[in-house]
């Protein structure tokens, strides 16, 4: 049964504090070994890990065009249309994020500016295991394409039959992946970071995964860029006494079914609603195919907190900085400006988090474990680089040279100053 707390009965900060899943020394050692093996032995190491962890012996890692076309043809036409519509929505939203070059030429002889350049190669990790996520394929590829990334590489674990889930391949075809490889886990991350004979070395790795994937991403950061270290999924629902308990319970369970470590929290202003939601959660758990996972999540990490006001509820939410925040209240826009920390915000009683997961348009690759305090959803910005540029004429440099030389001298960097003054030595002799 999900736990219910009153605000005056518990230490909210302690109960609702969020921390990343701890990484054991065993996981660290295993990931270090995998990364080094892939770095040294390339495809041979990757193939060995596919056989060990996925239970299939492959001759080749790359998914062929024939396999992609076969998977696409296997999917029903209605689902293909759903993928296409979702792609269009995601594209339309992310297209608004595109940054432009700019030039500043406000002083005579001085030109300043910024140029935007996409990363050349991006690696997209798509999880396998207890569930497959074609939605992540769309969410990760679309901003990369809009940014102008020229090569988009997917790695995803195969099934025991050596094939990739056809929904993932269909989504990759709709979104426009460059190449797809049958490998998962830390080995896939290492292959993307270092490159192998088959798998290209990329500049950025994005996408969620288990603790081994997250640990590998952390360890290769610096050699390549990464999007974030994603933890277990989480949802926080703020509800007033007008909310439908059946809807709220369904929304909490929509995240609880992801993982036993997922977190589902309701912060409401009604003790009656809290009791009814708790009853609904228990009733709906009985019918879930992933009941075991969802129940473990609810019992270990789920909770309902009854606050006095919606303002207090938002204050609690801002401390938690949830991945997904639902405002199931009559006037959600009245609370929006008070929300400071959240990955994605769902406004009103008709906007379940699942709408954002699949179809609405905003990205579902979101900061977790409180990192929404300082980070953002995956976006076009994740796939670009910003370079500044500077141009001065000699006359323009002459106007500021003494100030720059003095500044450099105060830092004790006299060669810096000399690089300025040397350009005017002949003038000073005349």
Secondary structure, 3 states (H helix, E strand, C coil): CCEEEECCCCCHHHHCCCCCCCCCHHHHHHHHHHHHHHHHHCHHHHHHHHHHHHCCCCCCCECCHHHHHHHHHHCCHHHHHHHHHHHHHHHHHHHCCCCCCEEECCCCCEEEEEEEEECCEEEEEECCCCCCCHHHHHHHHHHHHHHCCCEEEEEECCCCCCCCCHHHHHHHHHHCCCEEEECCHHHHHHHHHHCCCCCCCCCEEECCCCHHHHHHHHHHECCEEECCCCCCCEEEEEECCCCCHHHHHHHHHHHHCCCCCCEEEEEECCHHHHHHHHHHHHHHHCCCCCHHHHHHHHHHHCEEEECCCHHHHHHHHHHHCCCEEEEECCCCHHHHCCCCCCCEEEECCCCCHHHHHHCCCCCCCCCCCCHHHCCCCCCHHHHEEEEEEEEECHHHHHHHHHHHHHHHHHCCCHHHHHHHHHHHHHHHHC
